[in-house]
Amino acid sequence: MKRRIPPALETEAYRVLVNALGAYGGITLAGILLLVMTFDWFSSFIYEKLGGWRLFWIFPVLVLILWLKARHYRAKLQAIIREITDPPPAQGLISFLSRLHPQQQDLLKKALDGGLDLEGLRSSPDLQKLPWRMNIEAIAYHLPRLKAYVVVPSHESAGLLALFDRLIRAIFPQARFRRLDLPPPWEGGVPYLGNTPRLAEAVEAAYGLLQESAQLPPTDILLDITSGTALATAAGIAVTLAEGRRIQYVDGQRPDNIYRVLLCDISYEGA
């Protein structure tokens, strides 16, 4: 059966319309569906009766109107951020991976050759200061429910993923979770400095990987912003500003050397 409206244009129209309406909490799902159906009929009528070329100047006008309305309603929204101490373990975890200096790599390899375990990592004066301890503590906290884990490495740390996997296997020999690799073009790492948009895209890809490959809902995925750089943290926070996404931080500034997980839950409400 012949489609009445070009598929790509129809898809984009739905996306813009739903995004714009989504900024206004007073419209119910039934109302959104009704408007989408109405727009489908309207655009199809123009495409069939008036000629497809006319749709390409009418559609931008409609998009502009919807965008202005969305800005108006979004200006009335307030972000609500709740800090939760010792949150429930999650099924999906995303984290950055700091690079290790050659001396740190040698130290870790020697410890792994000697049969390193979690207690040994925590008690060693040298090993407990490794940047990767934050990643290990995050995994340990969520281990009871963790199903999938995605690392967003830098260009410098991407070559150390094999060593990181070895560390994970040593610390969690009975673990059932999977560490998923980022798809192209991020498999070789991303710049932690100088290209924040690309870093944000990689984090978004990590979310998509956990949702599609591991079939996890966004509310059961956490982004750990402890490791990496300040720009990596900023990019991660920007991506998680969508409602339903959450970020966590591993607090290691404690005299008892016990790391605590802090979670930030982001939601929005009308002003």
ZIVEN-V316040 format. One record per run of one state. SS is the DSSP state (helix for helix, strand for strand, loop for the rest). FROM is the first residue (numbers start at 1). LEN is the number of residues. If there is no record, write none. Layout:
SS;FROM;LEN
SS;FROM;LEN
//
This chain:
loop;1;6
helix;7;16
loop;23;6
helix;29;22
loop;51;1
helix;52;23
loop;75;2
strand;77;9
loop;86;6
strand;92;6
loop;98;4
helix;102;12
loop;114;4
helix;118;6
loop;124;3
helix;127;3
loop;130;2
helix;132;11
loop;143;5
strand;148;7
loop;155;3
helix;158;14
loop;172;6
strand;178;3
loop;181;9
strand;190;1
loop;191;5
helix;196;17
loop;213;5
helix;218;3
strand;221;4
loop;225;5
helix;230;10
loop;240;6
strand;246;6
loop;252;8
strand;260;11
loop;271;1
//
